[in-house]
Amino acid sequence: MNYLTVESISKTYGDAPLFEDLSFSIHKDDKIAFVAKNGSGKTSILNILAGLDQPDNGQVVIRKGLRLSFLSQSPQFEDELTIEDTIFKSDLPILKVIESYEKALLNPDDSDAYQKAFEGMDRHNAWEFELRFKQILSQLKLDDLTQKIKTLSGGQKKRLALATALINNPDLLVLDEPTNHLDLEMIEWLEQYFAKAQMTLFMVTHDRYFLERVCNEIIELDHGKLYTYKGNYSYYLEQKEARITNETVETGKAKQLFKKELDWMRRQPKARTTKSKSRIDDFHDIKAKANQRRNDHKIQLEINMARLGSKIVEFHKVSKSFKDKVILDGFEYVFKTGERIGIIGKNGTGKSTFLNMLTQTITPDSGKVIIGDTVKFGYYTQNGIKIKEGQKVIDVIKEFGEYIPLTKGRQISASQLLEKFLFDRKKQYDFVEKLSGGEQKRLYLCTVLIQNPNFLILDEPTNDLDIVTLNVLEDFLLDFPGCLLVVSHDRYFMDKIVDHLFVFRGNGEVEDFPGNYSDYRDYEASTPYVEPVKIETASGDTKNNTAEKLSYNEQKELKSLNSKIRSLELGKKALEEKFLDASLSQEKINKLSEELQKIIDDIAVKEERWFELSEKLES
């Protein structure tokens, strides 16, 4: 079933075309990744699909009645609304039912409203949806639903936008870098969620493991042309390499034929026959093919790195806390020459604080951080480049000098350096504020590296970088001779670059793990202890079981029963408190008694079913 068709769309900014004459389709159950270099118009294409922008030419045809949700990189919300208000603002009917029920729980005195809301949940079969709704919020660490939007960080807003998109359960979900601002645990949960869900996805992402495990189709925009690959990331890499090899062979053949035809053209007399005119027309086609060339530069930058002495960086019994939150507790470590360390941990465990203590912008509460005399830090932060109004790309680099020194007494001009970082001569004279987010990150990375650091610190360097640039950066870092410290949620990048990990577990605990990220995940998965599923009883006790003895539908039923029993008991308690009112008439008492008995009977039925499923687990 066709959901959406893009027909010959084009977009131009200023004098330069961003993309021209692009066509593709999205069908039900497709999970498509859109791959292109930064500055090729990926975000513009997503905005056009979502109806937030219009192409200069062509059109987007969307199936009538299709529900489409869009996750942008910079979601916009109303500042005065709470998280809960924002979620329930959706026009999805089942969310209105859940909203009424949640409000009824907050007003136990109104038993009629509660009963009506409870029946609405049953009638719309909303219990399972409510459970999924709460699981999504929990996984994305959006626990305080009363928090106002204006108090949220950029990362929290991105997670709220993702939660809202998932909860709305659209027919087509369009995502712009969905893994940005998520910690590794959240990324892996989202990866599994999308891999299992019967959802239609169209996304831009730089996370190559995410591409590998979620997507079943990749559309690449390469040198103005679209190429479609029906498979995951590994298949895409194989087929792209085969395509480029074939193109190189065809270009080689065209060049040989061009030489032959050029010789013929030079020997032809002025008078042309019809046959020779046809051959002349063919000659111009051959010339175009022969002159085709790929523009895939790689950064080969032998920086003139200052020599590292024997003393690099030493942490001696370093402790740091913010109020009751412990970041480090007596941490000790001595960095060695050529170390390549990755830092992982949940958001809020102190990774960025650790980097700030390392670079001495934050002081520890106790202990010492000793920096060697020869250390020169290069610090790539999440804040990115500071844009100066009216500044051009070339001017940013010239601030460091017209020429940059390399090894063996060589040097490179600012313009040549930018070409190595994939900025062609024309792009070098663009205003920095007009660059895409990924291009600005690439320029910022360039300014960090050209200062010839011998201790490189990268805090989320892969956010907003395209896959081409990531491959280039990885090649550069593999040859970097100094110390390297990387905080990244990009598992593929970490696996390729680092030798061991600092695992920030929270409460001041930092584990030094001897391996890359995949090694760490394999180690964690191989632990003999598997935490059991905790099933909460109506009385608040818990039973530990594995769900293997229940079918998938029975597992869902058991979870739903937990939620229903808890809600019924809240309603029962509210009704019982009403009997304490001495002014109640006999008629009102009788009515309340009937309502109470109905709830008691309902609890009994559901508890009986709960025990039946629990016994099945234990047998």
Stockholm file with secondary structure:
# STOCKHOLM 1.0

chainA/1-619         MNYLTVESISKTYGDAPLFEDLSFSIHKDDKIAFVAKNGSGKTSILNILAGLDQPDNGQVVIRKGLRLSFLSQSPQFEDELTIEDTIFKSDLPILKVIESYEKALLNPDDSDAYQKAFEGMDRHNAWEFELRFKQILSQLKLDDLTQKIKTLSGGQKKRLALATALINNPDLLVLDEPTNHLDLEMIEWLEQYFAKAQMTLFMVTHDRYFLERVCNEIIELDHGKLYTYKGNYSYYLEQKEARITNETVETGKAKQLFKKELDWMRRQPKARTTKSKSRIDDFHDIKAKANQRRNDHKIQLEINMARLGSKIVEFHKVSKSFKDKVILDGFEYVFKTGERIGIIGKNGTGKSTFLNMLTQTITPDSGKVIIGDTVKFGYYTQNGIKIKEGQKVIDVIKEFGEYIPLTKGRQISASQLLEKFLFDRKKQYDFVEKLSGGEQKRLYLCTVLIQNPNFLILDEPTNDLDIVTLNVLEDFLLDFPGCLLVVSHDRYFMDKIVDHLFVFRGNGEVEDFPGNYSDYRDYEASTPYVEPVKIETASGDTKNNTAEKLSYNEQKELKSLNSKIRSLELGKKALEEKFLDASLSQEKINKLSEELQKIIDDIAVKEERWFELSEKLES
#=GR chainA/1-619 SS CEEEEEEEEEEEETTEEEEEEEEEEEETTCEEEEEECTTSSHHHHHHHHTTSSCCSEEEEEECTTCCEEEECSSCCCCTTSBHHHHHHTSCCHHHHHHHHHHHHHTCTTCHHHHHHHHHHHHHTTCHHHHHHHHHHHHHTTCCCTTCBGGGCCHHHHHHHHHHHHHHTCCSEEEEESTTTTCCHHHHHHHHHHHHHSCCEEEEECCCHHHHHHHCSEEEEEETTEEEEESSCHHHHHHHHHHHHHHHHHHHHHHHHHHHHHHHHHHHCCSSCCHHHHHHHHHHHHHHHHHTCCCCCCCCCCCBCCCCCCSCCEEEEEEEEEETTEEEEEEEEEECCTTCEEEEEECTTSSHHHHHHHHTTSSCCSEEEEEECTTCCEEEECTTCCCCCTTCBHHHHHHTTCSEEEBGGGCEEEHHHHHHHTTCCTTGGGSBGGGSCHHHHHHHHHHHHHTTCCSEEEEESTTTTCCHHHHHHHHHHHHTCCSEEEEECSCHHHHHHHCSEEEEEEETTEEEEESSCHHHHHHHHHTCSCCCCEEEECTTSCEEEECGGGSCHHHHHHHHHHHHHHHHHHHHHHHHHHHTTCTTCCHHHHHHHHHHHHHHHHHHHHHHHHHHHHHHHHHC
#=GC SS_cons         CEEEEEEEEEEEETTEEEEEEEEEEEETTCEEEEEECTTSSHHHHHHHHTTSSCCSEEEEEECTTCCEEEECSSCCCCTTSBHHHHHHTSCCHHHHHHHHHHHHHTCTTCHHHHHHHHHHHHHTTCHHHHHHHHHHHHHTTCCCTTCBGGGCCHHHHHHHHHHHHHHTCCSEEEEESTTTTCCHHHHHHHHHHHHHSCCEEEEECCCHHHHHHHCSEEEEEETTEEEEESSCHHHHHHHHHHHHHHHHHHHHHHHHHHHHHHHHHHHCCSSCCHHHHHHHHHHHHHHHHHTCCCCCCCCCCCBCCCCCCSCCEEEEEEEEEETTEEEEEEEEEECCTTCEEEEEECTTSSHHHHHHHHTTSSCCSEEEEEECTTCCEEEECTTCCCCCTTCBHHHHHHTTCSEEEBGGGCEEEHHHHHHHTTCCTTGGGSBGGGSCHHHHHHHHHHHHHTTCCSEEEEESTTTTCCHHHHHHHHHHHHTCCSEEEEECSCHHHHHHHCSEEEEEEETTEEEEESSCHHHHHHHHHTCSCCCCEEEECTTSCEEEECGGGSCHHHHHHHHHHHHHHHHHHHHHHHHHHHTTCTTCCHHHHHHHHHHHHHHHHHHHHHHHHHHHHHHHHHC
//
